[in-house]
Amino acid sequence: MSFRILIILCFFGANTMYAQSSFFEIPDTIIKKRIIPVSVGTVSVWAGSMVGLSQIWYNDYDKTKFHTFNDGANWLQMDKAGHTYTTYQISRFTGDLFKWSGVKSHNAAIIGTGIGFGFQTTLEFLDGFSSGWGFSWYDMGSNALGAGIYLGQELAWKEQRFLLKYSYHPTEFAALRPEVLGSNFQERFLKDYNGQTYWLSFNPFLFTKNTSIPKWICVSFGYSVNNKVVGDLETYIDPISLTTYSSQREFIFSLDIDFSRIQVQKKWLKTVLKQLNYLKIPFPALIIRDGKLIGAPIYF
């Protein structure tokens, strides 16, 4: 799961570099000077990621016969939310690149979806041959959901009205098992599910003729966990303090911003702003945890 989010961050960095280029118009026809490097770059990143991953990420584990792994209950499904988010973002990013190359909108969306889902599927097959993991049908279902959320909106509206986003805040739980939840900020950003939140943001007025509400204002629903220290155990007893940690689900309501709908004149600025939609902006929030309603003046 942590590598999957890392891939998204790499895509985010590449997208920002692309946003700083001097050409931002979406053409009506295919431009060879764009589609060739986009296609070659996509294949190279895909292949290079698989080669590097097989040498580094899986190198510490023995190779086995292909096998499946039932991890549907692990981490209270937070890792599955991560799969959905990652596949959605890879599909959206590559779909946008092919649109920029001149591919028709619906075809670009199909290509982007294929790349997003295909990339994640390749990772799942690598998992299937590793003794440390296994091929997970739950992961595949989550990948399909993320790809479907992107493609369905592109085919229905030619735009993304429902946005999947991510946010993170440090927690004290990572220190309990730093080898699993991370020993520094970078690792915890990727591994500590207690600090991660996956969001669905949208503006309900996009479905009405109401023009008095700015289109960039969104409501946002998030999902996270608390006290989750071990993936497949509901409770964890710290061997030093003997404190018991009982895992809890969290459902969060907040506000958000769709940066792609902020009206700006310069196309390069619009492209840069759109990249902020990978992350949820901090806002006040209401949290439902263990049947209790908790208010947060600011939630990251």
C-alpha positions as CSV (number, residue, x, y, z in Angstrom):
1,M,0.0,0.0,0.0
2,S,2.8,2.5,0.9
3,F,4.5,2.0,-2.5
4,R,1.2,2.7,-4.2
5,I,0.8,6.1,-2.5
6,L,4.5,6.8,-3.3
7,I,3.8,6.2,-7.0
8,I,1.0,8.8,-6.8
9,L,3.3,11.3,-5.3
10,C,5.8,10.7,-8.1
11,F,3.0,11.2,-10.6
12,F,2.1,14.4,-8.8
13,G,5.6,15.7,-9.1
14,A,5.7,14.9,-12.8
15,N,2.4,16.6,-13.3
16,T,3.7,19.7,-11.7
17,M,6.7,19.8,-14.0
18,Y,4.4,19.3,-16.9
19,A,2.2,22.2,-15.6
20,Q,5.3,24.5,-15.8
21,S,5.8,24.0,-19.5
22,S,4.8,26.6,-22.1
23,F,1.9,24.8,-23.8
24,F,-1.4,24.3,-22.0
25,E,-3.9,24.2,-24.8
26,I,-6.0,21.0,-25.3
27,P,-5.8,20.3,-29.1
28,D,-8.6,19.0,-31.3
29,T,-6.3,16.5,-33.1
30,I,-3.4,14.3,-32.1
31,I,-0.1,16.1,-31.9
32,K,2.8,13.7,-32.5
33,K,5.3,15.8,-30.5
34,R,3.1,15.3,-27.5
35,I,1.6,11.8,-27.8
36,I,5.0,10.1,-28.6
37,P,6.8,11.3,-25.4
38,V,3.6,10.7,-23.3
39,S,3.2,7.2,-24.6
40,V,6.9,6.3,-24.3
41,G,7.1,8.0,-20.9
42,T,4.1,6.0,-19.6
43,V,5.5,2.7,-20.8
44,S,8.9,3.5,-19.4
45,V,7.5,4.5,-15.9
46,W,5.4,1.4,-15.8
47,A,8.2,-1.0,-16.8
48,G,10.8,0.8,-14.8
49,S,8.6,0.7,-11.7
50,M,8.0,-3.0,-12.0
51,V,11.7,-3.8,-12.5
52,G,12.7,-1.5,-9.6
53,L,10.0,-2.9,-7.4
54,S,10.9,-6.5,-8.0
55,Q,14.5,-5.8,-7.2
56,I,14.0,-3.6,-4.1
57,W,10.5,-3.9,-2.6
58,Y,10.2,-7.7,-3.0
59,N,13.9,-8.5,-2.6
60,D,13.6,-9.1,1.2
61,Y,11.0,-11.8,0.7
62,D,11.2,-15.3,-0.8
63,K,9.6,-16.0,-4.2
64,T,6.8,-18.5,-4.0
65,K,4.2,-20.0,-6.3
66,F,1.4,-17.7,-7.2
67,H,-1.1,-17.6,-4.3
68,T,-4.0,-15.5,-3.1
69,F,-4.3,-13.7,0.2
70,N,-7.4,-12.8,2.1
71,D,-6.8,-9.3,3.6
72,G,-10.3,-8.0,3.4
73,A,-10.5,-7.3,7.2
74,N,-7.0,-5.8,7.6
75,W,-6.6,-2.1,8.7
76,L,-10.4,-1.7,8.8
77,Q,-10.3,-1.4,5.0
78,M,-8.1,1.7,5.1
79,D,-5.7,0.1,2.7
80,K,-8.6,-0.6,0.3
81,A,-9.5,3.0,0.4
82,G,-5.9,3.7,-0.6
83,H,-6.2,1.3,-3.5
84,T,-9.3,3.1,-4.7
85,Y,-7.7,6.5,-4.4
86,T,-4.5,5.5,-6.1
87,T,-6.1,3.9,-9.1
88,Y,-8.4,6.8,-9.5
89,Q,-5.5,9.3,-9.5
90,I,-3.3,7.4,-11.9
91,S,-6.3,7.0,-14.2
92,R,-7.1,10.7,-14.0
93,F,-3.5,11.8,-14.5
94,T,-2.8,9.6,-17.5
95,G,-6.2,10.4,-19.0
96,D,-5.4,14.1,-18.7
97,L,-2.0,13.6,-20.4
98,F,-3.6,11.8,-23.4
99,K,-6.2,14.6,-23.7
100,W,-3.4,17.1,-23.7
101,S,-1.8,15.0,-26.5
102,G,-4.9,15.4,-28.6
103,V,-6.7,12.1,-28.0
104,K,-10.5,12.5,-28.0
105,S,-11.9,12.9,-24.5
106,H,-13.7,9.6,-24.1
107,N,-10.8,7.7,-25.7
108,A,-8.3,9.4,-23.4
109,A,-10.5,8.4,-20.4
110,I,-10.5,4.8,-21.5
111,I,-6.8,4.8,-22.0
112,G,-6.2,6.4,-18.7
113,T,-8.5,3.9,-17.0
114,G,-6.7,1.0,-18.6
115,I,-3.3,2.3,-17.5
116,G,-4.4,3.0,-13.9
117,F,-6.1,-0.4,-13.5
118,G,-3.4,-2.2,-15.4
119,F,-0.6,-0.7,-13.3
120,Q,-2.3,-1.7,-10.1
121,T,-3.0,-5.2,-11.5
122,T,0.7,-5.7,-12.3
123,L,1.5,-4.9,-8.7
124,E,-1.1,-7.4,-7.5
125,F,0.5,-10.1,-9.6
126,L,3.9,-9.3,-8.1
127,D,2.3,-9.6,-4.7
128,G,1.0,-13.0,-5.7
129,F,4.5,-14.4,-6.1
130,S,5.9,-12.9,-2.9
131,S,5.9,-14.8,0.5
132,G,5.3,-11.4,2.2
133,W,2.0,-10.8,0.5
134,G,-0.4,-12.5,-1.9
135,F,-2.8,-11.7,-4.7
136,S,-5.8,-10.0,-3.1
137,W,-9.2,-10.0,-4.8
138,Y,-10.2,-7.3,-2.3
139,D,-7.4,-5.1,-3.6
140,M,-8.5,-5.8,-7.2
141,G,-12.1,-4.9,-6.3
142,S,-10.9,-1.6,-4.8
143,N,-8.7,-0.9,-7.9
144,A,-11.7,-1.5,-10.1
145,L,-13.8,0.9,-8.0
146,G,-11.2,3.7,-8.3
147,A,-11.0,3.2,-12.1
148,G,-14.8,3.1,-12.4
149,I,-15.2,6.3,-10.4
150,Y,-13.0,8.1,-12.9
151,L,-14.2,6.5,-16.1
152,G,-17.9,6.7,-15.2
153,Q,-17.7,10.4,-14.6
154,E,-15.7,11.1,-17.8
155,L,-18.2,9.1,-19.9
156,A,-21.3,10.7,-18.2
157,W,-20.2,14.3,-17.8
158,K,-16.7,14.7,-19.4
159,E,-15.5,16.0,-16.1
160,Q,-14.9,14.9,-12.5
161,R,-17.7,16.1,-10.2
162,F,-16.8,13.7,-7.4
163,L,-13.2,14.0,-6.4
164,L,-11.2,11.5,-4.4
165,K,-8.6,13.2,-2.1
166,Y,-6.1,12.4,0.6
167,S,-5.0,14.1,3.8
168,Y,-2.6,13.3,6.6
169,H,-1.8,14.4,10.2
170,P,0.8,12.9,12.5
171,T,-0.3,10.6,15.3
172,E,1.2,9.1,18.4
173,F,0.4,5.5,17.3
174,A,3.3,5.2,14.8
175,A,5.8,5.3,17.7
176,L,4.2,2.1,19.0
177,R,5.2,0.1,16.0
178,P,7.6,2.3,13.9
179,E,8.8,-0.7,11.8
180,V,5.2,-1.0,10.5
181,L,3.7,2.5,10.8
182,G,6.9,4.4,10.1
183,S,9.9,5.8,11.9
184,N,9.9,9.3,10.4
185,F,7.5,11.7,8.9
186,Q,8.0,10.5,5.3
187,E,7.3,6.9,6.2
188,R,4.4,7.7,8.5
189,F,2.8,9.8,5.7
190,L,2.7,6.6,3.7
191,K,2.1,3.9,6.4
192,D,0.3,5.3,9.5
193,Y,-3.4,4.7,8.7
194,N,-4.4,6.5,11.9
195,G,-3.2,9.8,10.4
196,Q,-4.5,9.2,6.9
197,T,-8.0,10.2,5.7
198,Y,-9.5,9.4,2.3
199,W,-12.1,11.9,1.1
200,L,-15.0,12.2,-1.4
201,S,-15.5,15.8,-2.2
202,F,-18.2,17.3,-4.4
203,N,-20.4,20.4,-5.0
204,P,-24.0,19.2,-4.9
205,F,-25.1,22.4,-6.7
206,L,-23.4,21.1,-9.9
207,F,-26.5,19.0,-10.4
208,T,-28.8,22.0,-10.2
209,K,-29.2,25.3,-12.1
210,N,-28.2,27.2,-8.9
211,T,-25.5,29.7,-9.9
212,S,-25.4,31.6,-6.6
213,I,-23.1,29.1,-4.9
214,P,-19.5,29.1,-6.3
215,K,-18.7,25.9,-8.1
216,W,-15.4,25.5,-6.3
217,I,-17.0,25.1,-2.9
218,C,-17.4,21.4,-1.9
219,V,-18.7,19.3,0.9
220,S,-16.4,16.4,1.8
221,F,-16.9,13.1,3.5
222,G,-13.8,11.3,4.9
223,Y,-13.0,7.9,6.3
224,S,-10.1,7.1,8.7
225,V,-9.3,5.0,11.7
226,N,-8.1,5.6,15.3
227,N,-6.1,3.4,17.7
228,K,-5.3,1.0,14.8
229,V,-1.8,-0.5,15.5
230,V,-2.0,-4.0,14.0
231,G,-3.6,-4.7,10.7
232,D,-5.4,-7.9,11.5
233,L,-6.1,-7.3,15.3
234,E,-8.8,-5.2,16.8
235,T,-6.8,-4.5,20.0
236,Y,-3.2,-4.0,20.8
237,I,-1.5,-4.1,24.2
238,D,1.7,-2.0,24.4
239,P,4.3,-4.3,26.1
240,I,5.9,-1.4,27.8
241,S,3.0,0.7,29.2
242,L,0.5,-2.2,29.1
243,T,-2.0,0.3,27.6
244,T,-4.7,-1.3,25.5
245,Y,-5.5,0.2,22.1
246,S,-8.9,-0.7,20.6
247,S,-9.3,0.2,16.9
248,Q,-12.1,2.5,15.9
249,R,-13.5,3.7,12.6
250,E,-13.9,7.4,11.9
251,F,-16.4,9.1,9.6
252,I,-15.7,12.8,9.0
253,F,-17.7,15.6,7.5
254,S,-15.9,18.8,6.3
255,L,-15.7,21.4,3.6
256,D,-13.2,21.4,0.7
257,I,-12.2,23.3,-2.4
258,D,-12.3,22.0,-6.0
259,F,-9.3,24.0,-7.4
260,S,-10.0,23.0,-11.0
261,R,-13.2,25.1,-10.9
262,I,-11.6,28.3,-9.6
263,Q,-11.9,30.9,-12.5
264,V,-8.5,32.1,-13.5
265,Q,-7.4,33.7,-16.8
266,K,-4.0,32.1,-17.3
267,K,-4.1,28.5,-18.5
268,W,-0.8,27.7,-16.8
269,L,-2.2,28.8,-13.4
270,K,-5.4,26.7,-14.0
271,T,-3.2,23.7,-14.7
272,V,-1.1,24.3,-11.5
273,L,-4.2,24.8,-9.4
274,K,-5.7,21.5,-10.6
275,Q,-2.8,19.6,-9.1
276,L,-3.9,20.7,-5.6
277,N,-6.9,18.4,-6.0
278,Y,-4.8,15.4,-5.1
279,L,-5.0,16.6,-1.4
280,K,-7.8,17.7,0.9
281,I,-7.5,21.2,2.2
282,P,-7.6,21.5,6.1
283,F,-11.0,22.8,7.3
284,P,-13.1,22.5,10.5
285,A,-14.7,19.0,10.7
286,L,-17.2,16.9,12.5
287,I,-16.0,13.4,13.4
288,I,-18.1,10.4,14.3
289,R,-16.0,8.0,16.3
290,D,-17.3,5.1,18.5
291,G,-20.8,6.5,18.3
292,K,-19.7,9.9,19.5
293,L,-19.8,13.2,17.6
294,I,-16.5,15.2,18.0
295,G,-15.8,18.6,16.6
296,A,-12.4,19.6,15.3
297,P,-11.6,23.3,14.8
298,I,-9.2,22.4,12.0
299,Y,-8.7,18.9,10.6
300,F,-5.8,17.8,8.4
